[in-house]
Amino acid sequence: MNMRTPLKTVRGLGASRKGTEHFWMQRLTALALVPLVIFFIIFLIRYAGAPYAEVAGALSNPFVAVLIGLMVLAGLVHVHIGMQEIIFDYIQNDLIKFLTLMANTCFMVLIGAICLLAIVKLAFMG
């Protein structure tokens, strides 16, 4: 006999207790990416074929550097959560699941560090 009420069952959030957090974080990052990606596409169109010095000068503007940095961070969080959900759903072996989750996290941190370092270098050093 189950002593849980239907409300208690719904509030349980599943086995990991993180189901709704991932759901909402995925939606929020997708929503944040819409204007950021539009800005990035406009930036790419504007500076396509421009000399390096001109692009570096544009990226030295703090507003531009921050928007591109936010796009990188939001994109990486969005991809990390998406890949994590795919791994949870489709990989059954616990060891392989653990290793792929670790690889996913390490890959996202590495790519994020490289991208942010490039943005900071261009923003401060031109």
C-alpha positions in Angstrom: 0.0 0.0 0.0 1.4 3.4 -1.0 0.9 6.1 1.6 2.0 8.9 -0.7 -0.6 11.4 -1.8 -0.7 12.3 -5.5 0.7 15.8 -4.7 3.7 14.2 -2.8 4.3 12.0 -5.9 4.3 15.0 -8.2 6.6 17.0 -6.0 9.1 14.2 -5.8 10.7 15.4 -9.1 11.7 11.9 -10.0 14.5 9.6 -8.9 17.3 12.3 -9.2 15.3 15.1 -7.7 16.6 17.3 -10.5 14.2 16.7 -13.3 12.4 20.1 -13.3 15.7 22.0 -12.7 17.2 20.5 -15.8 13.9 21.1 -17.7 13.8 24.8 -16.8 17.5 25.4 -17.2 17.3 24.0 -20.7 14.4 26.3 -21.5 16.0 29.4 -20.0 19.3 28.9 -21.8 17.4 28.4 -25.1 15.5 31.6 -24.5 18.7 33.5 -23.6 20.4 32.1 -26.8 17.8 33.6 -29.1 18.9 37.2 -28.9 22.5 36.3 -28.3 22.8 34.2 -31.4 20.9 36.9 -33.4 23.5 39.4 -32.2 26.3 37.0 -33.1 25.0 36.4 -36.6 24.7 40.2 -37.2 28.2 40.6 -35.9 29.5 37.9 -38.2 27.7 39.4 -41.2 29.0 42.9 -40.4 32.6 41.8 -40.0 32.8 39.0 -42.7 35.9 39.5 -44.7 37.1 42.4 -42.5 40.8 42.7 -41.6 41.9 41.2 -38.3 42.6 44.6 -36.7 39.0 45.8 -37.4 37.4 42.6 -35.9 39.8 42.7 -32.9 38.9 46.4 -32.4 35.2 45.5 -32.5 35.7 42.7 -30.0 37.7 45.1 -27.7 34.3 46.8 -27.0 33.3 45.5 -23.6 29.6 45.3 -24.6 30.4 43.1 -27.6 32.9 40.9 -25.6 30.3 40.4 -22.8 27.5 39.4 -25.2 29.7 36.9 -27.1 31.0 35.5 -23.8 27.4 35.1 -22.5 26.5 33.4 -25.8 29.3 30.9 -25.3 28.4 30.2 -21.7 24.7 29.9 -22.4 25.4 27.6 -25.4 27.7 25.4 -23.4 25.3 25.0 -20.5 22.5 24.3 -23.0 24.6 21.6 -24.8 25.8 20.1 -21.6 22.3 19.6 -20.2 21.1 18.2 -23.5 23.9 15.8 -23.9 23.5 14.8 -20.2 19.9 13.9 -20.8 20.7 11.9 -23.9 23.4 10.0 -21.9 20.9 9.3 -19.1 18.2 8.1 -21.6 20.2 5.9 -23.9 23.2 4.5 -22.1 22.3 1.6 -19.9 25.7 0.4 -18.6 26.5 2.4 -15.4 30.3 2.5 -16.0 29.9 3.7 -19.5 27.3 6.2 -18.4 29.6 7.5 -15.7 32.6 7.8 -18.1 30.5 9.6 -20.8 29.1 12.0 -18.2 32.6 12.8 -17.0 33.8 13.2 -20.6 30.8 15.5 -21.4 31.6 17.7 -18.4 35.4 17.8 -19.1 34.8 18.6 -22.8 32.4 21.5 -22.0 34.8 23.0 -19.4 37.7 22.7 -21.9 35.8 24.3 -24.8 34.4 27.0 -22.5 37.9 27.8 -21.1 39.3 28.0 -24.7 36.5 30.2 -26.0 36.5 32.6 -23.0 40.3 32.9 -23.1 40.1 33.8 -26.8 37.4 36.4 -26.1 39.3 37.9 -23.2 42.5 38.0 -25.1 40.9 39.8 -28.0 39.0 42.1 -25.7 42.0 43.2 -23.7 45.0 42.8 -26.1 43.4 43.3 -29.5 
